[in-house]
Amino acid sequence: MAKYGKKAGQKVKRAMHERKRGKLKSGRSGKTVKSRKQAIAIGLSEARREGGKVPPRESKSKSSRKSSSRKSTKKRSSSRKSSSRKASRKKSASRK
């Protein structure tokens, strides 16, 4: 079964054509798109908006969840290490 439908192909083709002519603009900033990958992404997003057969976009939330859980475990372990160091410094200071 094909991943992409006819509409998606047409939109990507049009976006690539505009990019080659220097007419394709990015959404928010309005800058001219020069990247091939960006042109494809714009074509696919337009096809999605119009209900074409295009797989859903990979969400950023999945990757951020993984990285946030990793970050939190690193923070915990580093805080434990630093607290034990502080305790040992206090002990050595009291001995003197």
N, C-alpha and C positions, 0 to 999 in steps of 0.2 A: 504494500500500500504506500502511496506517495505521501511524503511529509507535508509538502507544500502544494497548494491549489493553483489554479490558473491565475486568479486575481493577484496572488502573491508574486508570481513570476512577472506579471505585467507591471506591477508597482515597482519592483526592484529594477526592471529594465528601464523604466522611465526615470527612476532616481539616478541610475548609472549614466544615462544619457545626459541628464541635466548636470551631473558632476563633471563630465567630460567637457561640457560647454562652459562650465564655471557659473552655472545658474542655480545650483542647489545650495540652499541656505539651511543652517541648523535652526532648530525651533526657538530656543530662548534668546540666545545672543544675536542670532541673525547673521553670523559669520558664514563665509563661503566654505562649504565642505570640500576638503581635498582628499580625505581618506576614503579608500575603496570600501573598507569595512563599515565606516560610518554611513556611507551611501546605501549599503545593503540593509543596515539596521533601520534607516529611515523608511525605506521601501517596505520592509516587513511590518513596521509599526503602523504605517498607513493602511496596509492590507488588513491588519488586525482590527483597526478602527472601523473598517467598512465590512467586517464580518467574513473576511476571506479565510481559507483553510491554512492556518499558520499555527505551529506549536506555541504554547504559552511561553512568555518570557521567563527566564530563570530569575527568581526573586533574589534580592540582595539580603533578605532577612535570614535565609538559610545560612549563608556564609558568615553573617554577623553573629548569629547565635553560636556557631562553633567557635569563632574567635573570642567572643565575649566570655564563654565558659573557660576557655584556655587562659585568658588574661586573669580571670578572677582566681583561678587556682595558683597562678604564679604570684599574684599579689599576696595571697594568704601565706604561702610558703616563705616569701621574702619578709613578711611582717613578723613571722615566728622567729626567723633567724635573727632579725635585728633586735627583737625583744630579749632574746637569750644573750645576745652580745651586751646589751645595756645592763642586764642583770649581773653579768660577770664583771663588767667594768665597775659597777657599784660595789661589789664584793671586794674587788682588789683595792679600791679606793678606801674602803673602811678598814682593811687590814693594815694599811700603811699608817 
